[in-house]
Amino acid sequence: MDVWLLVRLQDCGEWQNAVDEQFTEELAGRVFVGAIEKFVGQNVSEIGRFDKAKVVETLTELFRIYNEGWLPGAGASGLRIVSGDPDPK
């Protein structure tokens, strides 16, 4: 099983070093340390290939889940995900 450890972009190097120090090379290679900002951006880009009306609905729900549930629990103090589209409809 591979594990994704998503952290703030500014903390990726520190977490990668910790993973490398704590686990054998074989196990450390199975832990992907990535930036939450890039992860969300990639998801938004992929969703953009779908029907626009459904995208707006889906992104609204996705942002709500990230902002209200996942981000506070991950300790992402002050990080919020919002749409830059002035008229998402």
PyMOL Python script that loads the backbone (N, CA, C, O; Angstrom):
from pymol import cmd

cmd.read_pdbstr("""\
ATOM      1  N   MET A   1       0.842  -1.170   0.000  1.00  0.00           N
ATOM      2  CA  MET A   1       0.000   0.000   0.000  1.00  0.00           C
ATOM      3  C   MET A   1       0.893   1.241   0.000  1.00  0.00           C
ATOM      4  O   MET A   1       1.881   1.310   0.731  1.00  0.00           O
ATOM      5  N   ASP A   2       0.528   2.216  -0.831  1.00  0.00           N
ATOM      6  CA  ASP A   2       1.220   3.495  -0.839  1.00  0.00           C
ATOM      7  C   ASP A   2       0.415   4.492  -0.013  1.00  0.00           C
ATOM      8  O   ASP A   2      -0.805   4.376   0.099  1.00  0.00           O
ATOM      9  N   VAL A   3       1.102   5.463   0.559  1.00  0.00           N
ATOM     10  CA  VAL A   3       0.462   6.458   1.412  1.00  0.00           C
ATOM     11  C   VAL A   3       0.736   7.838   0.844  1.00  0.00           C
ATOM     12  O   VAL A   3       1.854   8.136   0.424  1.00  0.00           O
ATOM     13  N   TRP A   4      -0.277   8.667   0.833  1.00  0.00           N
ATOM     14  CA  TRP A   4      -0.125  10.068   0.443  1.00  0.00           C
ATOM     15  C   TRP A   4      -0.172  10.898   1.708  1.00  0.00           C
ATOM     16  O   TRP A   4      -1.133  10.826   2.475  1.00  0.00           O
ATOM     17  N   LEU A   5       0.856  11.675   1.920  1.00  0.00           N
ATOM     18  CA  LEU A   5       0.915  12.600   3.042  1.00  0.00           C
ATOM     19  C   LEU A   5       0.855  13.999   2.453  1.00  0.00           C
ATOM     20  O   LEU A   5       1.835  14.477   1.881  1.00  0.00           O
ATOM     21  N   LEU A   6      -0.294  14.660   2.589  1.00  0.00           N
ATOM     22  CA  LEU A   6      -0.484  15.978   2.004  1.00  0.00           C
ATOM     23  C   LEU A   6      -0.276  17.040   3.075  1.00  0.00           C
ATOM     24  O   LEU A   6      -0.944  17.043   4.109  1.00  0.00           O
ATOM     25  N   VAL A   7       0.660  17.937   2.808  1.00  0.00           N
ATOM     26  CA  VAL A   7       1.025  18.992   3.753  1.00  0.00           C
ATOM     27  C   VAL A   7       1.101  20.316   3.002  1.00  0.00           C
ATOM     28  O   VAL A   7       1.034  20.340   1.773  1.00  0.00           O
ATOM     29  N   ARG A   8       1.240  21.410   3.734  1.00  0.00           N
ATOM     30  CA  ARG A   8       1.419  22.715   3.092  1.00  0.00           C
ATOM     31  C   ARG A   8       2.683  22.672   2.238  1.00  0.00           C
ATOM     32  O   ARG A   8       3.660  22.010   2.591  1.00  0.00           O
ATOM     33  N   LEU A   9       2.655  23.380   1.117  1.00  0.00           N
ATOM     34  CA  LEU A   9       3.782  23.411   0.189  1.00  0.00           C
ATOM     35  C   LEU A   9       5.078  23.770   0.904  1.00  0.00           C
ATOM     36  O   LEU A   9       6.118  23.159   0.660  1.00  0.00           O
ATOM     37  N   GLN A  10       5.013  24.753   1.777  1.00  0.00           N
ATOM     38  CA  GLN A  10       6.211  25.217   2.489  1.00  0.00           C
ATOM     39  C   GLN A  10       6.788  24.160   3.426  1.00  0.00           C
ATOM     40  O   GLN A  10       7.938  24.277   3.848  1.00  0.00           O
ATOM     41  N   ASP A  11       6.004  23.126   3.759  1.00  0.00           N
ATOM     42  CA  ASP A  11       6.451  22.104   4.701  1.00  0.00           C
ATOM     43  C   ASP A  11       6.856  20.787   4.041  1.00  0.00           C
ATOM     44  O   ASP A  11       7.253  19.851   4.736  1.00  0.00           O
ATOM     45  N   CYS A  12       6.763  20.698   2.711  1.00  0.00           N
ATOM     46  CA  CYS A  12       7.044  19.431   2.015  1.00  0.00           C
ATOM     47  C   CYS A  12       8.444  18.899   2.297  1.00  0.00           C
ATOM     48  O   CYS A  12       8.601  17.716   2.601  1.00  0.00           O
ATOM     49  N   GLY A  13       9.448  19.739   2.204  1.00  0.00           N
ATOM     50  CA  GLY A  13      10.824  19.299   2.415  1.00  0.00           C
ATOM     51  C   GLY A  13      11.046  18.753   3.813  1.00  0.00           C
ATOM     52  O   GLY A  13      11.698  17.724   3.990  1.00  0.00           O
ATOM     53  N   GLU A  14      10.508  19.437   4.796  1.00  0.00           N
ATOM     54  CA  GLU A  14      10.653  19.004   6.189  1.00  0.00           C
ATOM     55  C   GLU A  14       9.990  17.644   6.421  1.00  0.00           C
ATOM     56  O   GLU A  14      10.556  16.770   7.077  1.00  0.00           O
ATOM     57  N   TRP A  15       8.790  17.481   5.878  1.00  0.00           N
ATOM     58  CA  TRP A  15       8.093  16.203   6.036  1.00  0.00           C
ATOM     59  C   TRP A  15       8.797  15.085   5.256  1.00  0.00           C
ATOM     60  O   TRP A  15       8.886  13.957   5.741  1.00  0.00           O
ATOM     61  N   GLN A  16       9.293  15.387   4.063  1.00  0.00           N
ATOM     62  CA  GLN A  16      10.001  14.374   3.288  1.00  0.00           C
ATOM     63  C   GLN A  16      11.246  13.906   4.039  1.00  0.00           C
ATOM     64  O   GLN A  16      11.533  12.710   4.071  1.00  0.00           O
ATOM     65  N   ASN A  17      11.988  14.837   4.641  1.00  0.00           N
ATOM     66  CA  ASN A  17      13.156  14.472   5.440  1.00  0.00           C
ATOM     67  C   ASN A  17      12.764  13.584   6.616  1.00  0.00           C
ATOM     68  O   ASN A  17      13.454  12.611   6.921  1.00  0.00           O
ATOM     69  N   ALA A  18      11.662  13.917   7.274  1.00  0.00           N
ATOM     70  CA  ALA A  18      11.204  13.111   8.416  1.00  0.00           C
ATOM     71  C   ALA A  18      10.831  11.701   7.973  1.00  0.00           C
ATOM     72  O   ALA A  18      11.162  10.728   8.650  1.00  0.00           O
ATOM     73  N   VAL A  19      10.147  11.587   6.847  1.00  0.00           N
ATOM     74  CA  VAL A  19       9.781  10.260   6.327  1.00  0.00           C
ATOM     75  C   VAL A  19      11.045   9.473   6.002  1.00  0.00           C
ATOM     76  O   VAL A  19      11.158   8.299   6.356  1.00  0.00           O
ATOM     77  N   ASP A  20      11.988  10.114   5.333  1.00  0.00           N
ATOM     78  CA  ASP A  20      13.234   9.446   4.948  1.00  0.00           C
ATOM     79  C   ASP A  20      14.023   8.970   6.170  1.00  0.00           C
ATOM     80  O   ASP A  20      14.666   7.921   6.127  1.00  0.00           O
ATOM     81  N   GLU A  21      13.973   9.738   7.252  1.00  0.00           N
ATOM     82  CA  GLU A  21      14.712   9.375   8.473  1.00  0.00           C
ATOM     83  C   GLU A  21      14.027   8.274   9.265  1.00  0.00           C
ATOM     84  O   GLU A  21      14.698   7.470   9.912  1.00  0.00           O
ATOM     85  N   GLN A  22      12.705   8.227   9.222  1.00  0.00           N
ATOM     86  CA  GLN A  22      11.947   7.312  10.073  1.00  0.00           C
ATOM     87  C   GLN A  22      11.738   5.919   9.466  1.00  0.00           C
ATOM     88  O   GLN A  22      11.528   4.951  10.197  1.00  0.00           O
ATOM     89  N   PHE A  23      11.794   5.816   8.148  1.00  0.00           N
ATOM     90  CA  PHE A  23      11.470   4.556   7.498  1.00  0.00           C
ATOM     91  C   PHE A  23      12.646   4.049   6.673  1.00  0.00           C
ATOM     92  O   PHE A  23      13.501   4.822   6.241  1.00  0.00           O
ATOM     93  N   THR A  24      12.669   2.753   6.465  1.00  0.00           N
ATOM     94  CA  THR A  24      13.681   2.187   5.584  1.00  0.00           C
ATOM     95  C   THR A  24      13.473   2.752   4.181  1.00  0.00           C
ATOM     96  O   THR A  24      12.404   3.280   3.873  1.00  0.00           O
ATOM     97  N   GLU A  25      14.482   2.641   3.346  1.00  0.00           N
ATOM     98  CA  GLU A  25      14.387   3.189   1.991  1.00  0.00           C
ATOM     99  C   GLU A  25      13.195   2.597   1.247  1.00  0.00           C
ATOM    100  O   GLU A  25      12.488   3.304   0.529  1.00  0.00           O
ATOM    101  N   GLU A  26      12.980   1.304   1.422  1.00  0.00           N
ATOM    102  CA  GLU A  26      11.872   0.633   0.735  1.00  0.00           C
ATOM    103  C   GLU A  26      10.523   1.213   1.163  1.00  0.00           C
ATOM    104  O   GLU A  26       9.669   1.497   0.324  1.00  0.00           O
ATOM    105  N   LEU A  27      10.338   1.385   2.473  1.00  0.00           N
ATOM    106  CA  LEU A  27       9.067   1.923   2.962  1.00  0.00           C
ATOM    107  C   LEU A  27       8.937   3.409   2.682  1.00  0.00           C
ATOM    108  O   LEU A  27       7.851   3.871   2.331  1.00  0.00           O
ATOM    109  N   ALA A  28      10.001   4.161   2.825  1.00  0.00           N
ATOM    110  CA  ALA A  28       9.953   5.604   2.570  1.00  0.00           C
ATOM    111  C   ALA A  28       9.555   5.883   1.126  1.00  0.00           C
ATOM    112  O   ALA A  28       8.865   6.862   0.844  1.00  0.00           O
ATOM    113  N   GLY A  29       9.990   5.025   0.221  1.00  0.00           N
ATOM    114  CA  GLY A  29       9.647   5.192  -1.186  1.00  0.00           C
ATOM    115  C   GLY A  29       8.178   4.988  -1.481  1.00  0.00           C
ATOM    116  O   GLY A  29       7.707   5.305  -2.573  1.00  0.00           O
ATOM    117  N   ARG A  30       7.457   4.463  -0.513  1.00  0.00           N
ATOM    118  CA  ARG A  30       6.025   4.233  -0.694  1.00  0.00           C
ATOM    119  C   ARG A  30       5.180   5.330  -0.063  1.00  0.00           C
ATOM    120  O   ARG A  30       3.951   5.283  -0.114  1.00  0.00           O
ATOM    121  N   VAL A  31       5.841   6.319   0.531  1.00  0.00           N
ATOM    122  CA  VAL A  31       5.135   7.456   1.125  1.00  0.00           C
ATOM    123  C   VAL A  31       5.344   8.664   0.216  1.00  0.00           C
ATOM    124  O   VAL A  31       6.464   9.151   0.062  1.00  0.00           O
ATOM    125  N   PHE A  32       4.266   9.135  -0.375  1.00  0.00           N
ATOM    126  CA  PHE A  32       4.327  10.302  -1.240  1.00  0.00           C
ATOM    127  C   PHE A  32       4.026  11.533  -0.401  1.00  0.00           C
ATOM    128  O   PHE A  32       2.931  11.658   0.149  1.00  0.00           O
ATOM    129  N   VAL A  33       4.980  12.435  -0.301  1.00  0.00           N
ATOM    130  CA  VAL A  33       4.768  13.692   0.407  1.00  0.00           C
ATOM    131  C   VAL A  33       4.460  14.746  -0.650  1.00  0.00           C
ATOM    132  O   VAL A  33       5.300  15.054  -1.496  1.00  0.00           O
ATOM    133  N   GLY A  34       3.255  15.292  -0.595  1.00  0.00           N
ATOM    134  CA  GLY A  34       2.843  16.268  -1.593  1.00  0.00           C
ATOM    135  C   GLY A  34       2.200  17.486  -0.961  1.00  0.00           C
ATOM    136  O   GLY A  34       1.829  17.476   0.213  1.00  0.00           O
ATOM    137  N   ALA A  35       2.077  18.523  -1.750  1.00  0.00           N
ATOM    138  CA  ALA A  35       1.496  19.783  -1.289  1.00  0.00           C
ATOM    139  C   ALA A  35      -0.016  19.777  -1.486  1.00  0.00           C
ATOM    140  O   ALA A  35      -0.511  19.481  -2.573  1.00  0.00           O
ATOM    141  N   ILE A  36      -0.735  20.107  -0.430  1.00  0.00           N
ATOM    142  CA  ILE A  36      -2.196  20.171  -0.518  1.00  0.00           C
ATOM    143  C   ILE A  36      -2.621  21.172  -1.584  1.00  0.00           C
ATOM    144  O   ILE A  36      -3.612  20.948  -2.280  1.00  0.00           O
ATOM    145  N   GLU A  37      -1.878  22.283  -1.723  1.00  0.00           N
ATOM    146  CA  GLU A  37      -2.232  23.285  -2.719  1.00  0.00           C
ATOM    147  C   GLU A  37      -2.172  22.693  -4.133  1.00  0.00           C
ATOM    148  O   GLU A  37      -3.052  22.955  -4.952  1.00  0.00           O
ATOM    149  N   LYS A  38      -1.149  21.908  -4.414  1.00  0.00           N
ATOM    150  CA  LYS A  38      -1.020  21.283  -5.735  1.00  0.00           C
ATOM    151  C   LYS A  38      -2.074  20.203  -5.932  1.00  0.00           C
ATOM    152  O   LYS A  38      -2.617  20.054  -7.027  1.00  0.00           O
ATOM    153  N   PHE A  39      -2.363  19.456  -4.887  1.00  0.00           N
ATOM    154  CA  PHE A  39      -3.361  18.394  -4.955  1.00  0.00           C
ATOM    155  C   PHE A  39      -4.730  18.969  -5.314  1.00  0.00           C
ATOM    156  O   PHE A  39      -5.416  18.449  -6.194  1.00  0.00           O
ATOM    157  N   VAL A  40      -5.118  20.031  -4.636  1.00  0.00           N
ATOM    158  CA  VAL A  40      -6.404  20.660  -4.912  1.00  0.00           C
ATOM    159  C   VAL A  40      -6.406  21.244  -6.319  1.00  0.00           C
ATOM    160  O   VAL A  40      -7.386  21.093  -7.049  1.00  0.00           O
ATOM    161  N   GLY A  41      -5.328  21.903  -6.705  1.00  0.00           N
ATOM    162  CA  GLY A  41      -5.237  22.473  -8.048  1.00  0.00           C
ATOM    163  C   GLY A  41      -5.379  21.421  -9.134  1.00  0.00           C
ATOM    164  O   GLY A  41      -6.043  21.651 -10.145  1.00  0.00           O
ATOM    165  N   GLN A  42      -4.764  20.278  -8.930  1.00  0.00           N
ATOM    166  CA  GLN A  42      -4.858  19.194  -9.909  1.00  0.00           C
ATOM    167  C   GLN A  42      -6.292  18.690 -10.004  1.00  0.00           C
ATOM    168  O   GLN A  42      -6.799  18.441 -11.098  1.00  0.00           O
ATOM    169  N   ASN A  43      -6.948  18.539  -8.844  1.00  0.00           N
ATOM    170  CA  ASN A  43      -8.337  18.088  -8.857  1.00  0.00           C
ATOM    171  C   ASN A  43      -9.224  19.072  -9.604  1.00  0.00           C
ATOM    172  O   ASN A  43     -10.083  18.666 -10.386  1.00  0.00           O
ATOM    173  N   VAL A  44      -9.018  20.368  -9.366  1.00  0.00           N
ATOM    174  CA  VAL A  44      -9.814  21.381 -10.035  1.00  0.00           C
ATOM    175  C   VAL A  44      -9.574  21.341 -11.536  1.00  0.00           C
ATOM    176  O   VAL A  44     -10.526  21.461 -12.308  1.00  0.00           O
ATOM    177  N   SER A  45      -8.338  21.176 -11.968  1.00  0.00           N
ATOM    178  CA  SER A  45      -8.024  21.095 -13.393  1.00  0.00           C
ATOM    179  C   SER A  45      -8.698  19.895 -14.045  1.00  0.00           C
ATOM    180  O   SER A  45      -9.237  20.001 -15.147  1.00  0.00           O
ATOM    181  N   GLU A  46      -8.667  18.765 -13.369  1.00  0.00           N
ATOM    182  CA  GLU A  46      -9.289  17.564 -13.923  1.00  0.00           C
ATOM    183  C   GLU A  46     -10.804  17.706 -13.988  1.00  0.00           C
ATOM    184  O   GLU A  46     -11.428  17.274 -14.957  1.00  0.00           O
ATOM    185  N   ILE A  47     -11.392  18.305 -12.971  1.00  0.00           N
ATOM    186  CA  ILE A  47     -12.846  18.499 -12.956  1.00  0.00           C
ATOM    187  C   ILE A  47     -13.266  19.434 -14.087  1.00  0.00           C
ATOM    188  O   ILE A  47     -14.369  19.309 -14.619  1.00  0.00           O
ATOM    189  N   GLY A  48     -12.387  20.371 -14.454  1.00  0.00           N
ATOM    190  CA  GLY A  48     -12.699  21.347 -15.491  1.00  0.00           C
ATOM    191  C   GLY A  48     -13.001  20.757 -16.849  1.00  0.00           C
ATOM    192  O   GLY A  48     -13.510  21.460 -17.722  1.00  0.00           O
ATOM    193  N   ARG A  49     -12.708  19.510 -17.048  1.00  0.00           N
ATOM    194  CA  ARG A  49     -12.987  18.860 -18.333  1.00  0.00           C
ATOM    195  C   ARG A  49     -14.432  18.372 -18.437  1.00  0.00           C
ATOM    196  O   ARG A  49     -14.834  17.850 -19.477  1.00  0.00           O
ATOM    197  N   PHE A  50     -15.203  18.534 -17.384  1.00  0.00           N
ATOM    198  CA  PHE A  50     -16.576  18.027 -17.365  1.00  0.00           C
ATOM    199  C   PHE A  50     -17.589  19.144 -17.633  1.00  0.00           C
ATOM    200  O   PHE A  50     -17.214  20.306 -17.790  1.00  0.00           O
ATOM    201  N   ASP A  51     -18.862  18.782 -17.683  1.00  0.00           N
ATOM    202  CA  ASP A  51     -19.962  19.710 -17.911  1.00  0.00           C
ATOM    203  C   ASP A  51     -19.898  20.881 -16.923  1.00  0.00           C
ATOM    204  O   ASP A  51     -19.820  20.677 -15.712  1.00  0.00           O
ATOM    205  N   LYS A  52     -19.933  22.123 -17.462  1.00  0.00           N
ATOM    206  CA  LYS A  52     -19.730  23.324 -16.635  1.00  0.00           C
ATOM    207  C   LYS A  52     -20.724  23.416 -15.479  1.00  0.00           C
ATOM    208  O   LYS A  52     -20.323  23.732 -14.359  1.00  0.00           O
ATOM    209  N   ALA A  53     -21.986  23.154 -15.713  1.00  0.00           N
ATOM    210  CA  ALA A  53     -22.985  23.252 -14.641  1.00  0.00           C
ATOM    211  C   ALA A  53     -22.667  22.262 -13.519  1.00  0.00           C
ATOM    212  O   ALA A  53     -22.752  22.606 -12.340  1.00  0.00           O
ATOM    213  N   LYS A  54     -22.308  21.059 -13.883  1.00  0.00           N
ATOM    214  CA  LYS A  54     -21.964  20.052 -12.879  1.00  0.00           C
ATOM    215  C   LYS A  54     -20.660  20.396 -12.180  1.00  0.00           C
ATOM    216  O   LYS A  54     -20.494  20.115 -10.993  1.00  0.00           O
ATOM    217  N   VAL A  55     -19.727  21.009 -12.918  1.00  0.00           N
ATOM    218  CA  VAL A  55     -18.448  21.409 -12.326  1.00  0.00           C
ATOM    219  C   VAL A  55     -18.681  22.419 -11.210  1.00  0.00           C
ATOM    220  O   VAL A  55     -18.120  22.285 -10.122  1.00  0.00           O
ATOM    221  N   VAL A  56     -19.506  23.428 -11.474  1.00  0.00           N
ATOM    222  CA  VAL A  56     -19.786  24.453 -10.462  1.00  0.00           C
ATOM    223  C   VAL A  56     -20.392  23.801  -9.222  1.00  0.00           C
ATOM    224  O   VAL A  56     -19.979  24.087  -8.097  1.00  0.00           O
ATOM    225  N   GLU A  57     -21.355  22.941  -9.429  1.00  0.00           N
ATOM    226  CA  GLU A  57     -22.005  22.248  -8.307  1.00  0.00           C
ATOM    227  C   GLU A  57     -21.000  21.381  -7.546  1.00  0.00           C
ATOM    228  O   GLU A  57     -20.965  21.390  -6.315  1.00  0.00           O
ATOM    229  N   THR A  58     -20.202  20.647  -8.279  1.00  0.00           N
ATOM    230  CA  THR A  58     -19.221  19.748  -7.657  1.00  0.00           C
ATOM    231  C   THR A  58     -18.133  20.522  -6.924  1.00  0.00           C
ATOM    232  O   THR A  58     -17.761  20.163  -5.807  1.00  0.00           O
ATOM    233  N   LEU A  59     -17.616  21.589  -7.548  1.00  0.00           N
ATOM    234  CA  LEU A  59     -16.574  22.380  -6.901  1.00  0.00           C
ATOM    235  C   LEU A  59     -17.090  23.063  -5.638  1.00  0.00           C
ATOM    236  O   LEU A  59     -16.377  23.143  -4.638  1.00  0.00           O
ATOM    237  N   THR A  60     -18.309  23.548  -5.682  1.00  0.00           N
ATOM    238  CA  THR A  60     -18.889  24.174  -4.494  1.00  0.00           C
ATOM    239  C   THR A  60     -18.905  23.186  -3.336  1.00  0.00           C
ATOM    240  O   THR A  60     -18.539  23.529  -2.212  1.00  0.00           O
ATOM    241  N   GLU A  61     -19.322  21.980  -3.611  1.00  0.00           N
ATOM    242  CA  GLU A  61     -19.349  20.949  -2.563  1.00  0.00           C
ATOM    243  C   GLU A  61     -17.939  20.533  -2.153  1.00  0.00           C
ATOM    244  O   GLU A  61     -17.667  20.344  -0.967  1.00  0.00           O
ATOM    245  N   LEU A  62     -17.046  20.392  -3.125  1.00  0.00           N
ATOM    246  CA  LEU A  62     -15.667  20.020  -2.827  1.00  0.00           C
ATOM    247  C   LEU A  62     -14.998  21.069  -1.942  1.00  0.00           C
ATOM    248  O   LEU A  62     -14.347  20.725  -0.956  1.00  0.00           O
ATOM    249  N   PHE A  63     -15.155  22.344  -2.291  1.00  0.00           N
ATOM    250  CA  PHE A  63     -14.570  23.418  -1.500  1.00  0.00           C
ATOM    251  C   PHE A  63     -15.144  23.422  -0.088  1.00  0.00           C
ATOM    252  O   PHE A  63     -14.414  23.639   0.879  1.00  0.00           O
ATOM    253  N   ARG A  64     -16.452  23.183   0.037  1.00  0.00           N
ATOM    254  CA  ARG A  64     -17.076  23.137   1.360  1.00  0.00           C
ATOM    255  C   ARG A  64     -16.463  22.023   2.206  1.00  0.00           C
ATOM    256  O   ARG A  64     -16.144  22.223   3.378  1.00  0.00           O
ATOM    257  N   ILE A  65     -16.304  20.859   1.603  1.00  0.00           N
ATOM    258  CA  ILE A  65     -15.724  19.719   2.323  1.00  0.00           C
ATOM    259  C   ILE A  65     -14.293  20.017   2.746  1.00  0.00           C
ATOM    260  O   ILE A  65     -13.922  19.778   3.895  1.00  0.00           O
ATOM    261  N   TYR A  66     -13.484  20.537   1.823  1.00  0.00           N
ATOM    262  CA  TYR A  66     -12.096  20.894   2.160  1.00  0.00           C
ATOM    263  C   TYR A  66     -12.052  21.939   3.276  1.00  0.00           C
ATOM    264  O   TYR A  66     -11.335  21.777   4.263  1.00  0.00           O
ATOM    265  N   ASN A  67     -12.827  23.011   3.105  1.00  0.00           N
ATOM    266  CA  ASN A  67     -12.753  24.146   4.018  1.00  0.00           C
ATOM    267  C   ASN A  67     -13.335  23.864   5.400  1.00  0.00           C
ATOM    268  O   ASN A  67     -12.796  24.328   6.404  1.00  0.00           O
ATOM    269  N   GLU A  68     -14.417  23.118   5.459  1.00  0.00           N
ATOM    270  CA  GLU A  68     -15.088  22.888   6.740  1.00  0.00           C
ATOM    271  C   GLU A  68     -14.635  21.613   7.432  1.00  0.00           C
ATOM    272  O   GLU A  68     -14.689  21.511   8.658  1.00  0.00           O
ATOM    273  N   GLY A  69     -14.202  20.669   6.666  1.00  0.00           N
ATOM    274  CA  GLY A  69     -13.873  19.385   7.266  1.00  0.00           C
ATOM    275  C   GLY A  69     -12.406  19.025   7.239  1.00  0.00           C
ATOM    276  O   GLY A  69     -11.798  18.798   8.284  1.00  0.00           O
ATOM    277  N   TRP A  70     -11.834  18.970   6.045  1.00  0.00           N
ATOM    278  CA  TRP A  70     -10.481  18.435   5.918  1.00  0.00           C
ATOM    279  C   TRP A  70      -9.407  19.402   6.389  1.00  0.00           C
ATOM    280  O   TRP A  70      -8.534  19.019   7.168  1.00  0.00           O
ATOM    281  N   LEU A  71      -9.455  20.641   5.935  1.00  0.00           N
ATOM    282  CA  LEU A  71      -8.379  21.594   6.253  1.00  0.00           C
ATOM    283  C   LEU A  71      -8.231  21.872   7.748  1.00  0.00           C
ATOM    284  O   LEU A  71      -7.108  21.831   8.251  1.00  0.00           O
ATOM    285  N   PRO A  72      -9.313  22.155   8.483  1.00  0.00           N
ATOM    286  CA  PRO A  72      -9.132  22.386   9.925  1.00  0.00           C
ATOM    287  C   PRO A  72      -8.532  21.177  10.632  1.00  0.00           C
ATOM    288  O   PRO A  72      -7.686  21.332  11.513  1.00  0.00           O
ATOM    289  N   GLY A  73      -8.955  19.993  10.262  1.00  0.00           N
ATOM    290  CA  GLY A  73      -8.435  18.783  10.881  1.00  0.00           C
ATOM    291  C   GLY A  73      -6.979  18.522  10.547  1.00  0.00           C
ATOM    292  O   GLY A  73      -6.268  17.863  11.305  1.00  0.00           O
ATOM    293  N   ALA A  74      -6.537  19.045   9.402  1.00  0.00           N
ATOM    294  CA  ALA A  74      -5.149  18.858   8.979  1.00  0.00           C
ATOM    295  C   ALA A  74      -4.229  19.933   9.538  1.00  0.00           C
ATOM    296  O   ALA A  74      -3.021  19.911   9.303  1.00  0.00           O
ATOM    297  N   GLY A  75      -4.803  20.871  10.277  1.00  0.00           N
ATOM    298  CA  GLY A  75      -3.984  21.930  10.858  1.00  0.00           C
ATOM    299  C   GLY A  75      -3.555  22.983   9.858  1.00  0.00           C
ATOM    300  O   GLY A  75      -2.515  23.620  10.028  1.00  0.00           O
ATOM    301  N   ALA A  76      -4.353  23.171   8.812  1.00  0.00           N
ATOM    302  CA  ALA A  76      -4.019  24.153   7.774  1.00  0.00           C
ATOM    303  C   ALA A  76      -4.564  25.516   8.189  1.00  0.00           C
ATOM    304  O   ALA A  76      -5.506  26.029   7.584  1.00  0.00           O
ATOM    305  N   SER A  77      -3.978  26.082   9.202  1.00  0.00           N
ATOM    306  CA  SER A  77      -4.481  27.324   9.780  1.00  0.00           C
ATOM    307  C   SER A  77      -4.612  28.440   8.749  1.00  0.00           C
ATOM    308  O   SER A  77      -3.630  28.856   8.135  1.00  0.00           O
ATOM    309  N   GLY A  78      -5.824  28.911   8.574  1.00  0.00           N
ATOM    310  CA  GLY A  78      -6.078  30.039   7.697  1.00  0.00           C
ATOM    311  C   GLY A  78      -6.159  29.713   6.217  1.00  0.00           C
ATOM    312  O   GLY A  78      -6.564  30.575   5.438  1.00  0.00           O
ATOM    313  N   LEU A  79      -5.797  28.521   5.796  1.00  0.00           N
ATOM    314  CA  LEU A  79      -5.860  28.161   4.382  1.00  0.00           C
ATOM    315  C   LEU A  79      -7.317  27.906   4.012  1.00  0.00           C
ATOM    316  O   LEU A  79      -8.006  27.115   4.656  1.00  0.00           O
ATOM    317  N   ARG A  80      -7.774  28.587   2.966  1.00  0.00           N
ATOM    318  CA  ARG A  80      -9.133  28.400   2.467  1.00  0.00           C
ATOM    319  C   ARG A  80      -9.050  28.200   0.965  1.00  0.00           C
ATOM    320  O   ARG A  80      -8.169  28.756   0.310  1.00  0.00           O
ATOM    321  N   ILE A  81      -9.942  27.427   0.429  1.00  0.00           N
ATOM    322  CA  ILE A  81      -9.989  27.180  -1.004  1.00  0.00           C
ATOM    323  C   ILE A  81     -11.238  27.874  -1.536  1.00  0.00           C
ATOM    324  O   ILE A  81     -12.346  27.610  -1.070  1.00  0.00           O
ATOM    325  N   VAL A  82     -11.057  28.760  -2.511  1.00  0.00           N
ATOM    326  CA  VAL A  82     -12.160  29.506  -3.075  1.00  0.00           C
ATOM    327  C   VAL A  82     -12.030  29.535  -4.587  1.00  0.00           C
ATOM    328  O   VAL A  82     -10.960  29.274  -5.136  1.00  0.00           O
ATOM    329  N   SER A  83     -13.126  29.852  -5.249  1.00  0.00           N
ATOM    330  CA  SER A  83     -13.107  29.994  -6.693  1.00  0.00           C
ATOM    331  C   SER A  83     -12.671  31.398  -7.064  1.00  0.00           C
ATOM    332  O   SER A  83     -13.082  32.365  -6.423  1.00  0.00           O
ATOM    333  N   GLY A  84     -11.845  31.520  -8.090  1.00  0.00           N
ATOM    334  CA  GLY A  84     -11.433  32.823  -8.593  1.00  0.00           C
ATOM    335  C   GLY A  84     -12.363  33.337  -9.661  1.00  0.00           C
ATOM    336  O   GLY A  84     -12.173  34.440 -10.173  1.00  0.00           O
ATOM    337  N   ASP A  85     -13.386  32.538 -10.012  1.00  0.00           N
ATOM    338  CA  ASP A  85     -14.338  32.910 -11.040  1.00  0.00           C
ATOM    339  C   ASP A  85     -15.358  33.886 -10.431  1.00  0.00           C
ATOM    340  O   ASP A  85     -16.072  33.516  -9.500  1.00  0.00           O
ATOM    341  N   PRO A  86     -15.439  35.126 -10.941  1.00  0.00           N
ATOM    342  CA  PRO A  86     -16.368  36.086 -10.355  1.00  0.00           C
ATOM    343  C   PRO A  86     -17.828  35.692 -10.535  1.00  0.00           C
ATOM    344  O   PRO A  86     -18.675  36.083  -9.732  1.00  0.00           O
ATOM    345  N   ASP A  87     -18.135  34.923 -11.576  1.00  0.00           N
ATOM    346  CA  ASP A  87     -19.496  34.453 -11.820  1.00  0.00           C
ATOM    347  C   ASP A  87     -19.425  32.983 -12.176  1.00  0.00           C
ATOM    348  O   ASP A  87     -19.317  32.646 -13.355  1.00  0.00           O
ATOM    349  N   PRO A  88     -19.484  32.090 -11.187  1.00  0.00           N
ATOM    350  CA  PRO A  88     -19.300  30.669 -11.461  1.00  0.00           C
ATOM    351  C   PRO A  88     -20.436  30.014 -12.219  1.00  0.00           C
ATOM    352  O   PRO A  88     -20.340  28.824 -12.517  1.00  0.00           O
ATOM    353  N   LYS A  89     -21.495  30.712 -12.545  1.00  0.00           N
ATOM    354  CA  LYS A  89     -22.650  30.108 -13.224  1.00  0.00           C
ATOM    355  C   LYS A  89     -22.479  30.085 -14.720  1.00  0.00           C
ATOM    356  O   LYS A  89     -23.361  29.610 -15.435  1.00  0.00           O
TER     357      LYS A  89
END
""", "prot")
cmd.dss("prot")
cmd.show_as("cartoon", "prot")
cmd.util.cbc("prot")
cmd.orient("prot")
